[in-house]
Amino acid sequence: MKHQTLAFLSLIAISNPVFSADLPQTEDRNNLPTQEVPPNTENFTDRLTAWLARMEKHAPASSPKQAPSIAALAALEEIRETVFNENGIRFFREHPRRDEAVKILVDFAASPLRAERLDATLSLANVVDNTTLCYPLSYLMTHPDIDPNGRVNLLQIVRGVSTYAFRDNEQWITQTLSAVRRSIASRSDMELTRQLIFEIETKLKTRNMGRTQDLASYNPVMYAKCVEQMKLAEAQ
């Protein structure tokens, strides 16, 4: 399925630094132009497998005062450049270990360091679809104290897929938004987060694509993984 295969990657600034996010607020990625790229003769499967092996050595920063790993930043830049075009996105989504790669990108997109969040978030904006949406959702559910910018980043990923979400993903999105609401209930400085929740709910209600489809039928393997992922999130 070819839905929203290319994200608009130019950056915008949000005035309030508390709410500044790293992903441009793109409303309709379906209508964006694609880019012609020369053929890549290197085997993408081997490249992503090697990337996963390298990233196993790295973890995102746990504090905004912590220095980022230069090697991790280089690897995040590499994957962002790889999935910048339709060929890279397609090969990523077809990779048998794409769920592992998405988990790593989610971890870094939620980092307290913008340097780590940026390329990870831009990559997620391109590659996450109905088959891997459960990973940013489960992270949001299990990390109520996530960095505010990281939360905004992951909610924008959710918002992108909500325009064509399958029925099972709609249930998981709704469940996740309820958890996020609870986690920020006492905060008066979460206007952008609340706005994103409203936008996601609106897009779910008004979407035309995906409304009658199920991940269970479309991709049983990824459905089983997502069911397990969401069960683990609920248990925490």
C-alpha positions as CSV (number, residue, x, y, z in Angstrom):
1,M,0.0,0.0,0.0
2,K,1.4,3.4,-1.0
3,H,0.1,6.0,1.5
4,Q,1.9,9.2,2.4
5,T,5.3,8.0,1.2
6,L,7.2,11.3,1.4
7,A,7.2,13.9,4.2
8,F,7.9,17.6,3.7
9,L,11.3,18.0,5.3
10,S,11.8,21.8,5.5
11,L,11.9,23.0,9.1
12,I,9.8,25.6,10.8
13,A,10.2,27.4,14.1
14,I,7.6,27.4,16.8
15,S,7.8,30.5,18.9
16,N,7.4,29.0,22.4
17,P,10.6,27.0,23.2
18,V,8.8,24.8,25.7
19,F,6.6,23.5,22.8
20,S,9.1,23.7,20.0
21,A,8.9,20.6,17.9
22,D,11.3,19.2,15.4
23,L,8.9,18.1,12.7
24,P,7.2,20.5,10.3
25,Q,3.5,20.8,10.7
26,T,2.6,19.3,7.3
27,E,-1.1,18.8,6.8
28,D,-1.3,16.8,3.6
29,R,1.7,14.8,2.6
30,N,-0.2,12.9,-0.2
31,N,0.0,15.9,-2.5
32,L,3.7,16.6,-2.1
33,P,6.0,16.1,-5.1
34,T,8.3,13.1,-5.2
35,Q,12.0,13.3,-6.0
36,E,13.8,11.5,-8.8
37,V,17.0,9.9,-7.5
38,P,19.7,7.8,-9.2
39,P,19.4,4.1,-8.7
40,N,21.3,2.7,-5.7
41,T,23.0,-0.5,-6.5
42,E,23.9,-1.2,-2.8
43,N,21.7,-3.8,-1.2
44,F,19.3,-1.8,1.1
45,T,18.5,-4.9,3.2
46,D,22.1,-5.3,4.1
47,R,22.5,-1.6,4.8
48,L,19.6,-1.4,7.2
49,T,20.7,-4.6,8.9
50,A,24.2,-3.1,9.4
51,W,22.6,0.1,10.6
52,L,20.6,-1.8,13.3
53,A,23.8,-3.5,14.4
54,R,25.5,-0.1,14.8
55,M,22.6,1.4,16.7
56,E,22.5,-1.4,19.2
57,K,25.6,0.3,20.7
58,H,23.9,3.6,21.3
59,A,21.1,4.9,23.4
60,P,19.5,8.3,23.5
61,A,20.5,10.8,26.1
62,S,18.7,10.7,29.4
63,S,19.3,14.4,30.3
64,P,19.4,17.6,28.2
65,K,22.9,18.2,29.7
66,Q,24.3,14.9,28.3
67,A,26.5,15.1,25.2
68,P,25.1,13.2,22.2
69,S,27.1,10.4,20.6
70,I,28.7,11.6,17.4
71,A,28.5,8.1,16.0
72,A,24.8,7.9,16.8
73,L,24.1,11.3,15.2
74,A,25.9,10.2,12.0
75,A,23.9,7.0,11.9
76,L,20.6,8.9,12.4
77,E,21.6,11.3,9.6
78,E,22.4,8.3,7.4
79,I,19.0,6.7,7.8
80,R,17.2,10.1,7.3
81,E,19.0,10.5,4.0
82,T,18.2,7.0,3.0
83,V,14.4,7.3,3.5
84,F,14.2,10.8,2.0
85,N,12.9,9.4,-1.3
86,E,10.2,6.9,-2.3
87,N,12.7,4.1,-3.1
88,G,14.2,4.3,0.4
89,I,10.8,4.5,2.1
90,R,9.6,1.5,0.2
91,F,12.7,-0.6,0.9
92,F,12.5,0.4,4.6
93,R,8.9,-0.6,4.9
94,E,9.6,-4.0,3.2
95,H,12.6,-4.8,5.5
96,P,11.9,-7.8,7.8
97,R,13.3,-5.9,10.8
98,R,11.7,-2.5,10.1
99,D,9.9,-2.7,13.5
100,E,13.3,-2.8,15.3
101,A,14.4,0.2,13.3
102,V,11.2,2.1,14.1
103,K,11.7,1.4,17.8
104,I,15.2,2.8,17.7
105,L,14.0,5.9,15.9
106,V,11.1,6.4,18.4
107,D,13.6,6.3,21.3
108,F,15.7,9.0,19.7
109,A,12.8,11.1,18.5
110,A,11.7,11.3,22.2
111,S,15.2,12.3,23.4
112,P,15.7,15.5,25.5
113,L,18.4,16.5,23.0
114,R,17.2,18.2,19.8
115,A,20.3,17.0,18.0
116,E,19.1,13.4,18.5
117,R,15.4,14.1,17.9
118,L,15.7,15.9,14.6
119,D,16.8,13.2,12.1
120,A,15.0,10.5,14.0
121,T,11.7,12.4,13.8
122,L,12.1,13.2,10.1
123,S,12.8,9.6,9.4
124,L,9.7,8.4,11.3
125,A,7.6,10.9,9.4
126,N,8.4,9.1,6.2
127,V,8.4,5.5,7.2
128,V,5.8,5.0,9.9
129,D,2.5,3.6,8.6
130,N,-0.3,1.4,9.8
131,T,2.1,-1.5,10.2
132,T,4.4,0.3,12.6
133,L,2.3,3.0,14.3
134,C,2.0,0.9,17.4
135,Y,5.6,1.7,18.4
136,P,5.2,5.5,18.8
137,L,1.8,4.8,20.4
138,S,3.2,2.4,23.0
139,Y,6.1,4.7,23.8
140,L,3.6,7.6,24.4
141,M,1.6,5.3,26.7
142,T,4.6,4.1,28.8
143,H,6.5,7.3,29.1
144,P,4.2,9.9,30.8
145,D,7.3,12.0,31.7
146,I,8.6,12.1,28.2
147,D,10.4,15.3,27.1
148,P,7.6,17.7,25.9
149,N,9.3,18.2,22.5
150,G,9.6,14.5,22.1
151,R,5.9,14.0,22.9
152,V,5.0,16.6,20.3
153,N,7.2,14.9,17.7
154,L,5.6,11.5,18.3
155,L,2.1,13.0,18.3
156,Q,2.8,14.5,14.9
157,I,3.8,11.1,13.6
158,V,0.5,9.8,14.9
159,R,-1.4,12.7,13.3
160,G,0.1,11.8,9.9
161,V,-1.1,8.2,10.0
162,S,-4.5,9.1,11.6
163,T,-5.6,10.4,8.1
164,Y,-5.6,6.8,6.8
165,A,-5.6,4.7,10.0
166,F,-7.0,1.2,10.0
167,R,-9.7,0.3,12.5
168,D,-7.4,-1.5,14.9
169,N,-5.0,1.4,14.9
170,E,-7.9,3.8,15.5
171,Q,-8.6,1.9,18.7
172,W,-5.0,2.1,19.8
173,I,-4.7,5.8,18.9
174,T,-7.8,6.5,21.0
175,Q,-6.4,4.5,23.9
176,T,-3.1,6.3,23.7
177,L,-4.6,9.8,23.5
178,S,-6.5,9.1,26.7
179,A,-3.3,8.1,28.4
180,V,-1.5,11.3,27.2
181,R,-4.4,13.4,28.4
182,R,-4.1,11.9,31.9
183,S,-0.4,12.5,31.9
184,I,-0.7,16.2,31.2
185,A,-4.0,16.8,33.1
186,S,-2.3,19.0,35.8
187,R,-0.1,20.9,33.3
188,S,-1.2,24.3,32.1
189,D,1.7,24.7,29.6
190,M,0.7,21.9,27.2
191,E,-1.4,23.8,24.7
192,L,0.3,22.4,21.6
193,T,0.0,18.9,22.9
194,R,-3.7,19.4,23.5
195,Q,-4.1,20.9,20.1
196,L,-2.4,17.9,18.5
197,I,-4.7,15.5,20.4
198,F,-7.7,17.5,19.1
199,E,-6.4,17.4,15.5
200,I,-5.7,13.7,15.6
201,E,-9.2,13.0,16.9
202,T,-10.7,15.2,14.2
203,K,-8.7,13.5,11.5
204,L,-9.8,10.0,12.7
205,K,-13.4,11.1,12.6
206,T,-13.2,12.6,9.1
207,R,-10.8,10.3,7.3
208,N,-11.8,8.5,4.1
209,M,-9.0,6.0,3.9
210,G,-8.4,3.0,6.1
211,R,-11.8,3.3,7.9
212,T,-13.0,-0.2,6.8
213,Q,-9.6,-1.9,6.8
214,D,-7.8,-3.9,9.6
215,L,-4.1,-4.5,10.2
216,A,-5.1,-8.0,11.2
217,S,-6.1,-8.8,7.7
218,Y,-3.6,-6.5,5.9
219,N,-0.5,-7.8,7.7
220,P,-1.1,-10.5,10.2
221,V,2.6,-10.7,11.2
222,M,2.8,-7.0,12.1
223,Y,-0.6,-7.2,13.7
224,A,0.5,-9.9,16.1
225,K,3.6,-7.8,17.0
226,C,1.5,-4.7,17.6
227,V,-1.0,-6.6,19.7
228,E,1.9,-7.8,21.9
229,Q,3.4,-4.3,22.0
230,M,0.2,-2.6,23.0
231,K,-0.5,-5.3,25.7
232,L,2.9,-4.6,27.2
233,A,2.1,-0.9,27.2
234,E,-1.2,-1.4,28.9
235,A,0.3,-3.5,31.6
236,Q,2.7,-0.8,32.7
